[in-house]
Amino acid sequence: MAKEELKEEEQQSQQPETKKKGSLVKWIIIGFAALVVVGALAGGGAFFYFKMTGDRKAAPAQQPAAGIFWPMDPFIVNLVDNNGERYLKVIMQLEVSDQAAVAELDVFKPKLRDNILDLLSVKSYKELIDVGGKQRLRDEIVMRLNSFLTKGKVVKVYFTEFVIQ
């Protein structure tokens, strides 16, 4: 009987060792499989990332075309309010669409200056003091100048000096 008990104890003690060895091998295989999956995902992600960014770098960078600027002589006008005690001094440059517009502006320069002087001399201090008023003035100048031009157009007006006293 003692021999049978010893045999049973040996069998029971050997079973956990085989279970431990089996579970250890199982975890090693699972860990290896997880590493393979993570590596494949990382490799695929890196491949697509570099493929996408490489295409963007290969495409030529398109920069906006530089505008053509046409400077105007200074304008000094009395404003409408306060009995003409306030005046406005403006220096501006016009951004034009092409060289044809520059040629037209040179031809019509006296008419353009007269038209802008008429526009500026009917403005009041309150109309011009805020940013919105200056933007409206820019828009009005663009509309008036474009009414004279046939070959090109004025794209934008830039005030390089704007003083109200």
N, CA and C atoms as an extended XYZ file, in Angstrom:
495
Properties=species:S:1:pos:R:3:atomname:S:1:resname:S:1:resid:I:1 pbc="F F F"
N         0.794       -1.161        0.000 N   MET     1
C         0.000        0.000        0.000 CA  MET     1
C         0.858        1.255        0.000 C   MET     1
N         1.911        1.174        0.685 N   ALA     2
C         2.804        2.307        0.733 CA  ALA     2
C         3.390        2.573       -0.639 C   ALA     2
N         3.653        1.473       -1.393 N   LYS     3
C         4.201        1.645       -2.728 CA  LYS     3
C         3.189        2.318       -3.644 C   LYS     3
N         1.916        1.972       -3.496 N   GLU     4
C         0.877        2.564       -4.341 CA  GLU     4
C         0.725        4.054       -4.060 C   GLU     4
N         0.814        4.410       -2.782 N   GLU     5
C         0.689        5.815       -2.414 CA  GLU     5
C         1.854        6.619       -2.965 C   GLU     5
N         3.058        6.031       -2.929 N   LEU     6
C         4.219        6.720       -3.472 CA  LEU     6
C         4.073        6.930       -4.973 C   LEU     6
N         3.557        5.923       -5.669 N   LYS     7
C         3.371        6.033       -7.109 CA  LYS     7
C         2.362        7.132       -7.437 C   LYS     7
N         1.273        7.209       -6.660 N   GLU     8
C         0.251        8.234       -6.896 CA  GLU     8
C         0.823        9.635       -6.654 C   GLU     8
N         1.629        9.756       -5.606 N   GLU     9
C         2.236       11.052       -5.305 CA  GLU     9
C         3.195       11.470       -6.406 C   GLU     9
N         3.966       10.520       -6.918 N   GLU    10
C         4.900       10.826       -8.003 CA  GLU    10
C         4.147       11.264       -9.252 C   GLU    10
N         3.039       10.573       -9.534 N   GLN    11
C         2.263       10.923      -10.719 CA  GLN    11
C         1.666       12.324      -10.570 C   GLN    11
N         1.181       12.643       -9.386 N   GLN    12
C         0.594       13.956       -9.155 CA  GLN    12
C         1.663       15.046       -9.218 C   GLN    12
N         2.850       14.749       -8.708 N   SER    13
C         3.916       15.742       -8.740 CA  SER    13
C         4.440       15.935      -10.155 C   SER    13
N         4.375       14.909      -10.995 N   GLN    14
C         4.846       15.026      -12.375 CA  GLN    14
C         3.827       15.766      -13.238 C   GLN    14
N         2.557       15.657      -12.964 N   GLN    15
C         1.521       16.312      -13.766 CA  GLN    15
C         1.631       17.837      -13.719 C   GLN    15
N         1.821       18.477      -12.581 N   PRO    16
C         1.955       19.934      -12.589 CA  PRO    16
C         3.172       20.403      -13.374 C   PRO    16
N         4.264       19.620      -13.345 N   GLU    17
C         5.441       20.023      -14.105 CA  GLU    17
C         5.135       20.027      -15.589 C   GLU    17
N         4.425       19.029      -16.055 N   THR    18
C         4.077       18.997      -17.477 CA  THR    18
C         3.085       20.101      -17.790 C   THR    18
N         2.187       20.390      -16.866 N   LYS    19
C         1.255       21.498      -17.078 CA  LYS    19
C         2.014       22.817      -17.124 C   LYS    19
N         2.996       22.990      -16.243 N   LYS    20
C         3.782       24.217      -16.229 CA  LYS    20
C         4.556       24.362      -17.524 C   LYS    20
N         5.162       23.268      -17.978 N   LYS    21
C         5.928       23.314      -19.214 CA  LYS    21
C         5.009       23.608      -20.392 C   LYS    21
N         3.841       22.997      -20.410 N   GLY    22
C         2.883       23.205      -21.497 CA  GLY    22
C         2.360       24.631      -21.518 C   GLY    22
N         2.054       25.183      -20.361 N   SER    23
C         1.534       26.553      -20.319 CA  SER    23
C         2.628       27.568      -20.654 C   SER    23
N         3.878       27.266      -20.284 N   LEU    24
C         4.984       28.158      -20.615 CA  LEU    24
C         5.209       28.195      -22.125 C   LEU    24
N         5.162       27.069      -22.763 N   VAL    25
C         5.320       27.002      -24.217 CA  VAL    25
C         4.161       27.736      -24.893 C   VAL    25
N         2.978       27.546      -24.335 N   LYS    26
C         1.787       28.216      -24.876 CA  LYS    26
C         1.958       29.737      -24.827 C   LYS    26
N         2.452       30.285      -23.722 N   TRP    27
C         2.636       31.732      -23.582 CA  TRP    27
C         3.757       32.243      -24.486 C   TRP    27
N         4.771       31.458      -24.678 N   ILE    28
C         5.854       31.857      -25.587 CA  ILE    28
C         5.322       31.961      -27.015 C   ILE    28
N         4.504       31.001      -27.417 N   ILE    29
C         3.924       31.023      -28.768 CA  ILE    29
C         2.986       32.221      -28.929 C   ILE    29
N         2.155       32.493      -27.933 N   ILE    30
C         1.238       33.641      -27.985 CA  ILE    30
C         2.025       34.950      -28.046 C   ILE    30
N         3.069       35.059      -27.242 N   GLY    31
C         3.901       36.269      -27.256 CA  GLY    31
C         4.578       36.472      -28.596 C   GLY    31
N         5.106       35.397      -29.163 N   PHE    32
C         5.756       35.480      -30.473 CA  PHE    32
C         4.753       35.893      -31.549 C   PHE    32
N         3.549       35.324      -31.499 N   ALA    33
C         2.509       35.676      -32.473 CA  ALA    33
C         2.119       37.153      -32.331 C   ALA    33
N         2.017       37.615      -31.090 N   ALA    34
C         1.675       39.023      -30.861 CA  ALA    34
C         2.764       39.940      -31.415 C   ALA    34
N         4.027       39.575      -31.218 N   LEU    35
C         5.128       40.371      -31.763 CA  LEU    35
C         5.090       40.409      -33.286 C   LEU    35
N         4.764       39.286      -33.898 N   VAL    36
C         4.671       39.237      -35.360 CA  VAL    36
C         3.554       40.157      -35.849 C   VAL    36
N         2.404       40.125      -35.186 N   VAL    37
C         1.270       40.969      -35.580 CA  VAL    37
C         1.612       42.447      -35.397 C   VAL    37
N         2.176       42.807      -34.258 N   VAL    38
C         2.552       44.202      -33.999 CA  VAL    38
C         3.605       44.663      -34.998 C   VAL    38
N         4.572       43.825      -35.279 N   GLY    39
C         5.605       44.174      -36.256 CA  GLY    39
C         5.024       44.373      -37.642 C   GLY    39
N         4.093       43.509      -38.029 N   ALA    40
C         3.459       43.643      -39.346 CA  ALA    40
C         2.659       44.937      -39.428 C   ALA    40
N         1.919       45.262      -38.376 N   LEU    41
C         1.146       46.508      -38.361 CA  LEU    41
C         2.062       47.728      -38.413 C   LEU    41
N         3.124       47.707      -37.643 N   ALA    42
C         4.059       48.839      -37.642 CA  ALA    42
C         4.733       48.978      -38.998 C   ALA    42
N         5.143       47.873      -39.576 N   GLY    43
C         5.786       47.919      -40.893 CA  GLY    43
C         4.836       48.422      -41.962 C   GLY    43
N         3.601       47.939      -41.940 N   GLY    44
C         2.603       48.397      -42.915 CA  GLY    44
C         2.280       49.869      -42.737 C   GLY    44
N         2.140       50.291      -41.491 N   GLY    45
C         1.869       51.706      -41.228 CA  GLY    45
C         3.005       52.595      -41.689 C   GLY    45
N         4.233       52.187      -41.413 N   ALA    46
C         5.394       52.977      -41.844 CA  ALA    46
C         5.474       53.027      -43.362 C   ALA    46
N         5.184       51.911      -44.014 N   PHE    47
C         5.218       51.866      -45.475 CA  PHE    47
C         4.226       52.869      -46.065 C   PHE    47
N         2.976       52.836      -45.587 N   PHE    48
C         1.971       53.750      -46.125 CA  PHE    48
C         2.276       55.199      -45.770 C   PHE    48
N         2.783       55.449      -44.575 N   TYR    49
C         3.125       56.817      -44.181 CA  TYR    49
C         4.189       57.396      -45.103 C   TYR    49
N         5.267       56.650      -45.302 N   PHE    50
C         6.347       57.164      -46.142 CA  PHE    50
C         5.944       57.223      -47.607 C   PHE    50
N         5.081       56.333      -48.012 N   LYS    51
C         4.600       56.369      -49.394 CA  LYS    51
C         3.774       57.635      -49.613 C   LYS    51
N         2.898       57.964      -48.673 N   MET    52
C         2.046       59.150      -48.805 CA  MET    52
C         2.856       60.435      -48.696 C   MET    52
N         3.741       60.536      -47.736 N   THR    53
C         4.521       61.766      -47.587 CA  THR    53
C         5.534       61.908      -48.698 C   THR    53
N         6.018       60.828      -49.227 N   GLY    54
C         6.959       60.889      -50.344 CA  GLY    54
C         6.300       61.466      -51.581 C   GLY    54
N         5.018       61.161      -51.816 N   ASP    55
C         4.303       61.703      -52.968 CA  ASP    55
C         4.131       63.206      -52.843 C   ASP    55
N         3.879       63.683      -51.649 N   ARG    56
C         3.703       65.122      -51.461 CA  ARG    56
C         5.003       65.874      -51.681 C   ARG    56
N         6.097       65.298      -51.259 N   LYS    57
C         7.380       65.963      -51.435 CA  LYS    57
C         7.802       65.951      -52.889 C   LYS    57
N         7.410       64.923      -53.616 N   ALA    58
C         7.804       64.813      -55.013 CA  ALA    58
C         7.045       65.805      -55.889 C   ALA    58
N         5.832       66.180      -55.485 N   ALA    59
C         5.046       67.119      -56.286 CA  ALA    59
C         5.678       68.504      -56.194 C   ALA    59
N         5.760       69.216      -57.303 N   PRO    60
C         6.354       70.554      -57.262 CA  PRO    60
C         5.462       71.511      -56.474 C   PRO    60
N         6.093       72.297      -55.636 N   ALA    61
C         5.353       73.256      -54.826 CA  ALA    61
C         4.935       74.428      -55.704 C   ALA    61
N         3.637       74.686      -55.721 N   GLN    62
C         3.134       75.801      -56.507 CA  GLN    62
C         2.995       77.012      -55.601 C   GLN    62
N         3.709       78.047      -55.924 N   GLN    63
C         3.628       79.268      -55.153 CA  GLN    63
C         2.730       80.241      -55.905 C   GLN    63
N         1.988       81.055      -55.166 N   PRO    64
C         1.124       82.006      -55.847 CA  PRO    64
C         1.955       82.978      -56.681 C   PRO    64
N         1.392       83.347      -57.795 N   ALA    65
C         2.096       84.267      -58.681 CA  ALA    65
C         2.239       85.622      -57.996 C   ALA    65
N         3.397       86.213      -58.143 N   ALA    66
C         3.640       87.526      -57.554 CA  ALA    66
C         2.805       88.555      -58.300 C   ALA    66
N         2.169       89.431      -57.547 N   GLY    67
C         1.332       90.456      -58.153 CA  GLY    67
C         2.172       91.545      -58.803 C   GLY    67
N         1.528       92.271      -59.680 N   ILE    68
C         2.164       93.418      -60.321 CA  ILE    68
C         1.611       94.653      -59.621 C   ILE    68
N         2.498       95.476      -59.084 N   PHE    69
C         2.080       96.653      -58.328 CA  PHE    69
C         2.358       97.921      -59.118 C   PHE    69
N         1.421       98.867      -58.992 N   TRP    70
C         1.528      100.147      -59.679 CA  TRP    70
C         1.374      101.241      -58.621 C   TRP    70
N         2.444      101.986      -58.317 N   PRO    71
C         2.363      103.011      -57.265 CA  PRO    71
C         1.646      104.262      -57.761 C   PRO    71
N         0.952      104.907      -56.845 N   MET    72
C         0.284      106.173      -57.159 CA  MET    72
C         0.925      107.278      -56.331 C   MET    72
N         0.864      108.489      -56.857 N   ASP    73
C         1.355      109.654      -56.125 CA  ASP    73
C         0.446      109.911      -54.925 C   ASP    73
N         0.942      110.620      -53.904 N   PRO    74
C         0.126      110.886      -52.712 CA  PRO    74
C        -1.116      111.723      -53.030 C   PRO    74
N        -2.169      111.479      -52.259 N   PHE    75
C        -3.406      112.263      -52.327 CA  PHE    75
C        -3.549      113.005      -51.008 C   PHE    75
N        -3.856      114.297      -51.077 N   ILE    76
C        -4.148      115.081      -49.880 CA  ILE    76
C        -5.448      115.822      -50.152 C   ILE    76
N        -6.478      115.535      -49.335 N   VAL    77
C        -7.798      116.149      -49.531 CA  VAL    77
C        -8.364      116.582      -48.194 C   VAL    77
N        -9.231      117.604      -48.226 N   ASN    78
C        -9.990      117.999      -47.047 CA  ASN    78
C       -11.176      117.058      -46.910 C   ASN    78
N       -11.466      116.670      -45.670 N   LEU    79
C       -12.627      115.825      -45.422 CA  LEU    79
C       -13.861      116.691      -45.254 C   LEU    79
N       -15.043      116.097      -45.395 N   VAL    80
C       -16.301      116.832      -45.424 CA  VAL    80
C       -16.640      117.469      -44.080 C   VAL    80
N       -16.425      116.809      -42.975 N   ASP    81
C       -16.898      117.297      -41.686 CA  ASP    81
C       -15.990      118.358      -41.068 C   ASP    81
N       -16.485      119.014      -40.021 N   ASN    82
C       -15.762      120.031      -39.251 CA  ASN    82
C       -15.286      121.196      -40.109 C   ASN    82
N       -16.113      121.650      -41.000 N   ASN    83
C       -15.814      122.828      -41.830 CA  ASN    83
C       -14.494      122.699      -42.585 C   ASN    83
N       -14.147      121.513      -42.977 N   GLY    84
C       -12.933      121.305      -43.759 CA  GLY    84
C       -11.656      121.413      -42.957 C   GLY    84
N       -11.759      121.308      -41.632 N   GLU    85
C       -10.568      121.423      -40.801 CA  GLU    85
C        -9.746      120.134      -40.777 C   GLU    85
N       -10.351      119.032      -41.106 N   ARG    86
C        -9.625      117.760      -41.138 CA  ARG    86
C        -9.216      117.454      -42.572 C   ARG    86
N        -8.048      116.860      -42.677 N   TYR    87
C        -7.622      116.449      -44.014 CA  TYR    87
C        -7.118      115.013      -43.974 C   TYR    87
N        -7.040      114.432      -45.158 N   LEU    88
C        -6.621      113.053      -45.324 CA  LEU    88
C        -5.442      113.009      -46.276 C   LEU    88
N        -4.401      112.298      -45.872 N   LYS    89
C        -3.264      112.054      -46.756 CA  LYS    89
C        -3.188      110.547      -46.974 C   LYS    89
N        -3.226      110.139      -48.247 N   VAL    90
C        -3.211      108.722      -48.601 CA  VAL    90
C        -2.166      108.476      -49.671 C   VAL    90
N        -1.356      107.455      -49.442 N   ILE    91
C        -0.466      106.945      -50.484 CA  ILE    91
C        -0.868      105.491      -50.682 C   ILE    91
N        -1.064      105.112      -51.927 N   MET    92
C        -1.529      103.753      -52.200 CA  MET    92
C        -0.790      103.131      -53.368 C   MET    92
N        -0.856      101.823      -53.407 N   GLN    93
C        -0.350      101.066      -54.548 CA  GLN    93
C        -1.466      100.149      -55.011 C   GLN    93
N        -1.541       99.980      -56.322 N   LEU    94
C        -2.574       99.141      -56.900 CA  LEU    94
C        -1.959       97.816      -57.339 C   LEU    94
N        -2.605       96.732      -56.991 N   GLU    95
C        -2.201       95.429      -57.518 CA  GLU    95
C        -3.068       95.169      -58.739 C   GLU    95
N        -2.416       94.913      -59.878 N   VAL    96
C        -3.143       94.741      -61.135 CA  VAL    96
C        -2.972       93.322      -61.660 C   VAL    96
N        -3.854       92.945      -62.586 N   SER    97
C        -3.886       91.571      -63.087 CA  SER    97
C        -2.737       91.243      -64.025 C   SER    97
N        -2.305       92.194      -64.844 N   ASP    98
C        -1.254       91.899      -65.824 CA  ASP    98
C        -0.610       93.191      -66.328 C   ASP    98
N         0.350       93.044      -67.221 N   GLN    99
C         1.069       94.208      -67.759 CA  GLN    99
C         0.163       95.083      -68.619 C   GLN    99
N        -0.855       94.508      -69.236 N   ALA   100
C        -1.794       95.306      -70.035 CA  ALA   100
C        -2.499       96.328      -69.146 C   ALA   100
N        -2.820       95.936      -67.921 N   ALA   101
C        -3.457       96.862      -66.984 CA  ALA   101
C        -2.505       97.988      -66.616 C   ALA   101
N        -1.224       97.687      -66.459 N   VAL   102
C        -0.231       98.725      -66.146 CA  VAL   102
C        -0.173       99.745      -67.272 C   VAL   102
N        -0.163       99.276      -68.507 N   ALA   103
C        -0.123      100.187      -69.656 CA  ALA   103
C        -1.362      101.069      -69.680 C   ALA   103
N        -2.527      100.494      -69.399 N   GLU   104
C        -3.762      101.287      -69.375 CA  GLU   104
C        -3.744      102.301      -68.242 C   GLU   104
N        -3.258      101.893      -67.070 N   LEU   105
C        -3.187      102.825      -65.944 CA  LEU   105
C        -2.285      104.006      -66.274 C   LEU   105
N        -1.188      103.755      -66.960 N   ASP   106
C        -0.302      104.848      -67.358 CA  ASP   106
C        -1.010      105.819      -68.293 C   ASP   106
N        -1.808      105.290      -69.207 N   VAL   107
C        -2.522      106.144      -70.170 CA  VAL   107
C        -3.593      106.971      -69.471 C   VAL   107
N        -4.340      106.354      -68.559 N   PHE   108
C        -5.471      107.028      -67.911 CA  PHE   108
C        -5.113      107.670      -66.575 C   PHE   108
N        -3.856      107.833      -66.257 N   LYS   109
C        -3.438      108.322      -64.939 CA  LYS   109
C        -4.138      109.620      -64.525 C   LYS   109
N        -4.221      110.659      -65.367 N   PRO   110
C        -4.914      111.883      -64.936 CA  PRO   110
C        -6.392      111.641      -64.607 C   PRO   110
N        -7.073      110.849      -65.414 N   LYS   111
C        -8.488      110.554      -65.152 CA  LYS   111
C        -8.646      109.777      -63.850 C   LYS   111
N        -7.764      108.825      -63.633 N   LEU   112
C        -7.841      108.002      -62.429 CA  LEU   112
C        -7.612      108.838      -61.177 C   LEU   112
N        -6.612      109.693      -61.205 N   ARG   113
C        -6.331      110.559      -60.051 CA  ARG   113
C        -7.514      111.474      -59.772 C   ARG   113
N        -8.095      112.063      -60.823 N   ASP   114
C        -9.246      112.950      -60.659 CA  ASP   114
C       -10.413      112.196      -60.027 C   ASP   114
N       -10.665      111.005      -60.505 N   ASN   115
C       -11.764      110.204      -59.990 CA  ASN   115
C       -11.547      109.845      -58.523 C   ASN   115
N       -10.334      109.480      -58.168 N   ILE   116
C       -10.039      109.143      -56.769 CA  ILE   116
C       -10.118      110.385      -55.889 C   ILE   116
N        -9.645      111.526      -56.375 N   LEU   117
C        -9.762      112.774      -55.605 CA  LEU   117
C       -11.222      113.111      -55.340 C   LEU   117
N       -12.081      112.952      -56.344 N   ASP   118
C       -13.515      113.198      -56.144 CA  ASP   118
C       -14.083      112.268      -55.074 C   ASP   118
N       -13.696      111.018      -55.118 N   LEU   119
C       -14.186      110.045      -54.142 CA  LEU   119
C       -13.710      110.389      -52.732 C   LEU   119
N       -12.439      110.703      -52.583 N   LEU   120
C       -11.882      110.989      -51.255 CA  LEU   120
C       -12.445      112.276      -50.656 C   LEU   120
N       -12.709      113.270      -51.480 N   SER   121
C       -13.136      114.573      -50.959 CA  SER   121
C       -14.575      114.572      -50.455 C   SER   121
N       -15.357      113.548      -50.713 N   VAL   122
C       -16.720      113.486      -50.178 CA  VAL   122
C       -16.802      112.582      -48.949 C   VAL   122
N       -15.694      112.090      -48.486 N   LYS   123
C       -15.671      111.215      -47.314 CA  LYS   123
C       -15.553      112.041      -46.038 C   LYS   123
N       -16.094      111.489      -44.949 N   SER   124
C       -15.994      112.148      -43.646 CA  SER   124
C       -15.045      111.362      -42.744 C   SER   124
N       -14.669      112.014      -41.665 N   TYR   125
C       -13.784      111.399      -40.677 CA  TYR   125
C       -14.399      110.107      -40.134 C   TYR   125
N       -15.693      110.146      -39.816 N   LYS   126
C       -16.369      108.985      -39.234 CA  LYS   126
C       -16.403      107.801      -40.201 C   LYS   126
N       -16.468      108.076      -41.496 N   GLU   127
C       -16.502      106.992      -42.479 CA  GLU   127
C       -15.154      106.284      -42.599 C   GLU   127
N       -14.082      106.998      -42.364 N   LEU   128
C       -12.751      106.468      -42.644 CA  LEU   128
C       -11.959      106.026      -41.418 C   LEU   128
N       -12.440      106.319      -40.227 N   ILE   129
C       -11.631      106.094      -39.039 CA  ILE   129
C       -11.478      104.609      -38.676 C   ILE   129
N       -12.474      103.783      -38.971 N   ASP   130
C       -12.354      102.367      -38.595 CA  ASP   130
C       -11.906      101.504      -39.774 C   ASP   130
N       -11.566      100.276      -39.480 N   VAL   131
C       -11.043       99.353      -40.493 CA  VAL   131
C       -12.091       99.072      -41.565 C   VAL   131
N       -13.342       98.934      -41.161 N   GLY   132
C       -14.415       98.681      -42.123 CA  GLY   132
C       -14.553       99.820      -43.120 C   GLY   132
N       -14.402      101.053      -42.653 N   GLY   133
C       -14.477      102.210      -43.547 CA  GLY   133
C       -13.342      102.219      -44.555 C   GLY   133
N       -12.157      101.859      -44.102 N   LYS   134
C       -11.011      101.792      -45.025 CA  LYS   134
C       -11.216      100.686      -46.062 C   LYS   134
N       -11.777       99.565      -45.634 N   GLN   135
C       -12.028       98.466      -46.576 CA  GLN   135
C       -13.080       98.867      -47.608 C   GLN   135
N       -14.131       99.573      -47.164 N   ARG   136
C       -15.145      100.054      -48.118 CA  ARG   136
C       -14.526      101.020      -49.114 C   ARG   136
N       -13.624      101.879      -48.647 N   LEU   137
C       -12.940      102.815      -49.539 CA  LEU   137
C       -12.098      102.054      -50.561 C   LEU   137
N       -11.389      101.038      -50.124 N   ARG   138
C       -10.611      100.208      -51.063 CA  ARG   138
C       -11.516       99.620      -52.151 C   ARG   138
N       -12.651       99.069      -51.714 N   ASP   139
C       -13.577       98.449      -52.665 CA  ASP   139
C       -14.116       99.475      -53.660 C   ASP   139
N       -14.446      100.669      -53.173 N   GLU   140
C       -14.948      101.726      -54.061 CA  GLU   140
C       -13.885      102.141      -55.075 C   GLU   140
N       -12.653      102.256      -54.627 N   ILE   141
C       -11.565      102.640      -55.541 CA  ILE   141
C       -11.378      101.566      -56.609 C   ILE   141
N       -11.398      100.310      -56.221 N   VAL   142
C       -11.248       99.215      -57.190 CA  VAL   142
C       -12.367       99.277      -58.223 C   VAL   142
N       -13.618       99.470      -57.769 N   MET   143
C       -14.745       99.541      -58.713 CA  MET   143
C       -14.590      100.708      -59.681 C   MET   143
N       -14.246      101.870      -59.160 N   ARG   144
C       -14.109      103.055      -60.022 CA  ARG   144
C       -12.984      102.881      -61.036 C   ARG   144
N       -11.851      102.386      -60.599 N   LEU   145
C       -10.722      102.242      -61.516 CA  LEU   145
C       -10.992      101.172      -62.572 C   LEU   145
N       -11.634      100.100      -62.181 N   ASN   146
C       -11.936       99.040      -63.147 CA  ASN   146
C       -12.947       99.490      -64.197 C   ASN   146
N       -13.736      100.525      -63.879 N   SER   147
C       -14.683      101.027      -64.884 CA  SER   147
C       -13.952      101.696      -66.052 C   SER   147
N       -12.707      102.132      -65.857 N   PHE   148
C       -11.915      102.751      -66.923 CA  PHE   148
C       -11.131      101.724      -67.741 C   PHE   148
N       -10.800      100.612      -67.132 N   LEU   149
C        -9.899       99.649      -67.765 CA  LEU   149
C       -10.657       98.652      -68.636 C   LEU   149
N       -10.072       98.322      -69.788 N   THR   150
C       -10.688       97.347      -70.688 CA  THR   150
C        -9.825       96.101      -70.869 C   THR   150
N        -8.521       96.231      -70.778 N   LYS   151
C        -7.620       95.097      -71.041 CA  LYS   151
C        -7.248       94.332      -69.774 C   LYS   151
N        -7.100       95.016      -68.683 N   GLY   152
C        -6.732       94.385      -67.419 CA  GLY   152
C        -7.668       94.863      -66.334 C   GLY   152
N        -7.309       94.567      -65.096 N   LYS   153
C        -8.138       95.053      -63.995 CA  LYS   153
C        -7.298       95.259      -62.744 C   LYS   153
N        -7.816       96.102      -61.865 N   VAL   154
C        -7.204       96.321      -60.560 CA  VAL   154
C        -7.735       95.226      -59.643 C   VAL   154
N        -6.826       94.504      -59.027 N   VAL   155
C        -7.207       93.394      -58.158 CA  VAL   155
C        -7.437       93.882      -56.734 C   VAL   155
N        -6.523       94.722      -56.236 N   LYS   156
C        -6.606       95.172      -54.851 CA  LYS   156
C        -5.882       96.499      -54.688 C   LYS   156
N        -6.315       97.266      -53.696 N   VAL   157
C        -5.680       98.540      -53.351 CA  VAL   157
C        -4.999       98.367      -51.999 C   VAL   157
N        -3.749       98.795      -51.929 N   TYR   158
C        -2.985       98.756      -50.679 CA  TYR   158
C        -2.669      100.182      -50.256 C   TYR   158
N        -3.084      100.555      -49.035 N   PHE   159
C        -2.731      101.863      -48.493 CA  PHE   159
C        -1.362      101.728      -47.837 C   PHE   159
N        -0.378      102.440      -48.356 N   THR   160
C         0.950      102.404      -47.747 CA  THR   160
C         1.126      103.540      -46.749 C   THR   160
N         0.250      104.533      -46.835 N   GLU   161
C         0.205      105.609      -45.838 CA  GLU   161
C        -1.225      106.105      -45.783 C   GLU   161
N        -1.757      106.283      -44.573 N   PHE   162
C        -3.142      106.715      -44.398 CA  PHE   162
C        -3.184      107.570      -43.140 C   PHE   162
N        -3.232      108.898      -43.309 N   VAL   163
C        -3.171      109.820      -42.172 CA  VAL   163
C        -4.372      110.751      -42.223 C   VAL   163
N        -5.091      110.838      -41.093 N   ILE   164
C        -6.194      111.792      -40.955 CA  ILE   164
C        -5.811      112.748      -39.840 C   ILE   164
N        -5.885      114.071      -40.139 N   GLN   165
C        -5.616      115.073      -39.096 CA  GLN   165
C        -6.724      116.082      -39.068 C   GLN   165
